[in-house]
Amino acid sequence: MTANILIAIFTFALLALLLGSALCFAAKRLKGDRNALVEQINAILPQTQCGQCDYAGCRPYAAAIAQGEAINKCPPGGEATIQALANLLEQEAVPLNTEHGTHEAPQVVIIREDDCIGCTLCIQACPVDAIVGTAKQMHTVITDACTGCKLCLPPCPVDCIDLTQRVAA
Amino acid sequence: MSDYLLILIATALVNNFVLVKFLGLCPIMGVSKKVDTAVGMSLATAFVLTLTAIMSYLVNTYLLIPLGLEYLRIIAFILLIAGVVQLTEMVLNKTNPLLYQVLGIYLPLITSNCAVLGLALLNVQAQHSFIGAIVYGLGTAAGFGLVLILFAALRERLVAADVPLPFRGSAIALVTVGLMALAFMGFAGLIKG
């Protein structure tokens, strides 16, 4: 009787050990790539890094969407982005949440170079490093890299940065 | 060979797990809102069913019977199924993270899908050979997938249909499953015995 119980316990311990180690091995080999979905979402977002969604940038917002955040918080992307996200995530497309801003045509900023005092504040604010310049030197914007996020406008002490429509290249 | 074909058809159509034996209804109701999801769920369940059929046969024949532990069969099978489902989850997370997310809770719930345990136990009861057990698993998977995908397709149409108010939602879904089960009864005449 005791032998039977011991055999049963031993067998099941062995079985569990075998399964456990097999799973452990499989887990190492097939390391779940949770980031793959985040990458897919990130590729749809417009990469303005404007922060209007209340996240620090597009990738953090993509990570949040992957965790179930609403898909309608991206004003620069507008309806097209929401539709693409809805298709990817098999959700209903919802209208843009205007609390985060309204959709506008792509914009870029231009620094009025005569007025620039070279304070470097806009360089620190730029999320995509599209402004070049150094202290006490005139700054300028690399138009191709500018995403039109407007984050450089508030820090400028002399308001020498203008928003313009992006001209199609 | 024809024996195996017989097992395959018998499990997939005549003794369909879902519509004739009424096993595994939870995912049928839960994951049948979209055909794409249903296809993913069918494949995941098929993987689990086939692997479980193989492993439960091996454990039963080479471990439980020689050691006289048949009375612990259910516990051993549940252990195996849980392991296989974990593996399926990892594989799916790696290969298709989106589907992994869409299936959500229904993926770990394959563990408690009675079709899987039912398959392992019925395999023992029917005293299939090793190949027979695998074919039985494949047939079950095919039958489960067939019903799940057909039902999902029906439900997609149902969304657009003008269903009377008291029947909306689960009620009409259950009525639909019942009608499908009736239709599958027609296969009973396919094979004698």
Interface residues (C-beta under 8 A of the other chain):
Chain A: N4 I7 A8 T11 F12 L15 A16 L19 A22 L23 A26 A27 L30 K31 G32 D33 R34 A36 L37 Q40 A66 L88 L89 E90
Chain B: K34 D36 T37 V59 L63 L67 G68 L69 L72 I75 A76 L79 L80 G83 Q86 L87 M90 V91 N93 K94 P97 L98 Q101 V102
